[in-house]
Amino acid sequence: MKTLINWLCKIICRGESTQYTASFTEEEAKRIYDTRQKLRQWLQLAEAGVIGAPAQGDIKSAIMDIVDVGGKLYEWYIPPFTVNTITLSEQELQSTIRDLQSKGGMQGWLRLDGTYYTTDLETFKKIVEWDWTDTRKYLIDKFDCDKFAFYFKSRITIDFHVNAVGVILDYSAGHAYNLVIIKDPSIGKTSWYLLEPQSDSIFTYEQRDKRLYTMENYYLIL
């Protein structure tokens, strides 16, 4: 996307020349408009929460529209900050699992990675605020609670390399949501929180609404 924007900016700067503007062939013009249409559809889907403004005018205005849309998409998909991850020791991971098991309800857990990386709570809240999983449109069976939970886990791992985010399949509540293991490097303390990916709500086990987060019969995928 950045390459496309840079290329378009070069065209726009030189586009003040009538000669250069007129050098677009019919095929090139069609490619520009087709690209704009695809970006428009992409933005409309994003604004609808499925995955954002109409544009009219000559080639130059079309290019300007593409640049504007490209900038918005870049802001939406490229994190505006970086996260310094913290490695969880095996002892810290197992301690978290034992704490979960001590509360009852866990029928088993599936481990996906060898080493887990996390961050502090304030940074994680910043990540959640930036992430747009909660804006997705709820679709029964197609994009419902378990998809929200898996989608959030995947995005956070891919974008920030924070993979200490699990998915809880809570059969007792008929719901799915996330669990995140957090570490405070200043005191070396590890704790865990529940996250509702549909609303960005972060809360402790004690703070949970037992109707939605029953945790009497669940599986954890981490």
C-alpha positions as MATLAB code, in Angstrom:
seq = 'MKTLINWLCKIICRGESTQYTASFTEEEAKRIYDTRQKLRQWLQLAEAGVIGAPAQGDIKSAIMDIVDVGGKLYEWYIPPFTVNTITLSEQELQSTIRDLQSKGGMQGWLRLDGTYYTTDLETFKKIVEWDWTDTRKYLIDKFDCDKFAFYFKSRITIDFHVNAVGVILDYSAGHAYNLVIIKDPSIGKTSWYLLEPQSDSIFTYEQRDKRLYTMENYYLIL';
ca = [
       0.000    0.000    0.000;
       2.829    2.416    0.836;
       4.389    1.711   -2.568;
       1.079    2.477   -4.263;
       0.686    5.723   -2.342;
       4.253    6.819   -3.138;
       3.712    6.070   -6.825;
       0.433    7.985   -6.882;
       2.005   10.943   -5.094;
       4.647   11.161   -7.800;
       1.922   11.185  -10.429;
      -0.033   13.882   -8.608;
       2.983   16.143   -8.244;
       3.760   15.850  -11.924;
       0.078   15.841  -12.746;
      -0.003   19.618  -12.686;
       1.354   19.364  -16.201;
      -1.400   19.002  -18.778;
       0.906   16.918  -20.917;
       1.467   14.347  -18.175;
      -2.217   14.225  -17.217;
      -3.177   13.609  -20.822;
      -0.658   10.765  -21.127;
      -2.974    8.286  -19.408;
      -4.256    5.741  -21.894;
      -7.820    4.529  -21.801;
      -6.607    1.268  -20.285;
      -4.625    3.072  -17.560;
      -7.586    5.292  -16.747;
      -9.791    2.232  -16.436;
      -7.283    0.614  -14.063;
      -7.292    3.712  -11.871;
     -11.069    3.857  -11.691;
     -11.347    0.114  -11.106;
      -8.880    0.382   -8.255;
     -10.830    3.249   -6.767;
     -14.030    1.199   -6.956;
     -12.400   -1.724   -5.153;
     -11.089    0.566   -2.431;
     -14.509    2.168   -2.082;
     -16.102   -1.240   -1.603;
     -13.429   -2.161    0.934;
     -14.076    0.998    2.925;
     -17.828    0.499    2.812;
     -17.390   -2.996    4.199;
     -15.098   -1.644    6.903;
     -17.540    1.075    7.891;
     -20.351   -1.478    7.935;
     -18.300   -3.529   10.338;
     -17.835   -6.405    7.905;
     -14.270   -5.991    7.224;
     -14.787    3.308    4.022;
     -16.301    7.881    0.504;
     -17.794    7.914   -2.951;
     -15.731    9.904   -5.394;
     -16.423   11.501   -8.731;
     -14.382   13.569  -11.125;
     -11.468   13.359  -13.499;
      -8.398   11.151  -13.300;
      -6.546   13.476  -10.975;
      -9.408   13.580   -8.474;
      -9.679    9.804   -8.752;
      -6.004    9.505   -7.846;
      -6.501   11.877   -4.933;
      -9.398    9.715   -3.754;
      -7.210    6.613   -3.912;
      -4.483    8.320   -1.903;
      -7.015    9.440    0.705;
      -8.594    5.999    0.917;
      -5.183    4.348    0.987;
      -4.175    6.548    3.895;
      -7.276    5.571    5.855;
      -6.739    1.878    5.173;
      -3.097    2.164    6.191;
      -4.112    3.763    9.497;
      -6.700    1.059   10.095;
      -4.483   -1.904    9.329;
      -1.006   -0.752   10.426;
      -0.623   -0.279   14.198;
       0.424    3.302   15.053;
       2.691    2.049   17.830;
       4.964   -0.852   18.652;
       4.846   -3.162   21.624;
       7.837   -4.474   23.510;
       6.715   -7.976   24.388;
       7.533   -9.745   27.635;
       8.344  -13.446   27.652;
       6.338  -15.644   29.996;
       8.355  -18.337   31.705;
       7.042  -21.893   31.689;
       6.551  -21.599   35.430;
       4.410  -18.468   34.995;
       2.339  -20.137   32.285;
       1.725  -23.278   34.323;
       0.929  -21.193   37.407;
      -1.798  -19.411   35.437;
      -3.240  -22.715   34.250;
      -3.261  -24.093   37.793;
      -5.051  -20.969   39.022;
      -7.713  -21.418   36.344;
      -8.104  -25.094   37.184;
      -8.444  -24.316   40.892;
     -11.590  -22.311   40.196;
     -13.234  -25.308   38.558;
     -15.009  -25.698   35.242;
     -12.022  -26.203   32.958;
     -12.443  -29.456   31.065;
      -9.065  -29.154   29.391;
      -6.799  -26.793   27.518;
      -5.067  -26.941   24.156;
      -1.586  -25.483   23.865;
      -0.722  -23.913   20.503;
       2.759  -22.439   21.086;
       5.987  -23.355   22.808;
       6.791  -19.901   24.154;
       4.300  -17.210   25.085;
       4.737  -13.446   24.883;
       2.644  -10.802   26.569;
       2.751   -7.180   27.739;
       1.623   -5.058   30.680;
      -2.033   -4.234   31.308;
      -1.934   -0.585   30.222;
      -0.260   -1.482   26.935;
      -2.761   -4.263   26.356;
      -5.634   -1.827   26.927;
      -4.028    0.427   24.320;
      -3.923   -2.488   21.903;
      -7.585   -3.288   22.531;
      -8.563    0.350   21.986;
      -6.773    0.387   18.607;
      -8.034   -3.000   17.465;
     -11.311   -2.956   15.553;
     -12.592   -6.479   16.188;
     -15.495   -5.003   18.158;
     -16.711   -3.122   15.055;
     -17.280   -6.288   13.079;
     -20.850   -7.209   12.249;
     -22.317  -10.105   14.203;
     -23.608  -12.838   11.902;
     -25.155  -15.986   13.342;
     -22.853  -18.960   12.712;
     -20.871  -16.997   10.110;
     -19.253  -14.456   12.455;
     -20.590  -15.066   15.917;
     -18.953  -15.154   19.363;
     -16.374  -17.867   18.697;
     -15.268  -16.167   15.468;
     -14.913  -12.858   17.323;
     -12.708  -14.564   19.907;
     -10.508  -16.370   17.365;
     -10.323  -13.254   15.179;
      -9.133  -11.121   18.093;
      -6.555  -13.682   19.165;
      -5.190  -13.925   15.621;
      -5.017  -10.158   15.059;
      -3.238   -9.461   18.348;
      -0.719  -12.225   17.731;
      -0.040  -11.167   14.132;
       0.037   -7.393   14.676;
       1.770   -7.230   18.052;
       3.312  -10.693   18.591;
       1.358  -11.015   21.822;
       0.260  -14.649   21.758;
      -0.650  -15.044   25.443;
      -4.268  -14.531   24.398;
      -6.551  -17.524   24.643;
     -10.031  -18.431   23.487;
     -12.505  -19.746   26.046;
     -15.236  -21.972   24.670;
     -17.737  -21.691   27.515;
     -20.340  -24.400   26.939;
     -22.030  -23.667   30.260;
     -22.800  -20.150   29.030;
     -23.144  -20.975   25.325;
     -20.588  -18.264   24.671;
     -16.977  -17.745   23.575;
     -14.590  -14.981   24.582;
     -10.932  -14.320   25.297;
      -8.501  -14.722   28.148;
      -5.236  -12.811   28.316;
      -2.227  -13.416   30.529;
      -0.634  -10.137   31.609;
       2.731   -9.467   33.256;
       3.762   -6.351   35.134;
       7.537   -6.107   34.588;
       7.990   -3.580   37.402;
       7.014   -6.119   40.051;
       7.316   -9.314   38.044;
       3.696  -10.252   38.752;
       1.630  -12.311   36.336;
      -2.164  -12.163   36.260;
      -4.976  -13.013   33.860;
      -8.094  -11.237   32.659;
     -11.157  -12.008   30.605;
     -11.952   -9.993   27.499;
     -15.206   -9.631   25.586;
     -14.015   -9.039   21.987;
     -17.428   -7.781   20.898;
     -17.323   -4.817   23.293;
     -13.626   -4.459   24.295;
     -14.549   -5.049   27.949;
     -11.671   -6.262   30.136;
     -12.475   -7.642   33.567;
     -11.305  -10.070   36.230;
     -12.801  -13.446   37.041;
     -14.502  -11.951   40.100;
     -15.953   -9.064   38.070;
     -17.461  -11.268   35.370;
     -21.178  -11.510   34.613;
     -21.826  -15.152   35.448;
     -24.703  -15.301   32.979;
     -22.381  -14.656   30.023;
     -19.108  -15.934   31.461;
     -20.266  -18.856   33.568;
     -17.047  -20.893   33.301;
     -18.584  -24.021   34.801;
     -17.899  -26.156   31.741;
     -15.337  -24.756   29.334;
     -12.245  -25.433   27.246;
      -9.301  -23.103   26.793;
      -7.354  -22.763   23.558;
      -4.129  -20.855   24.173;
];
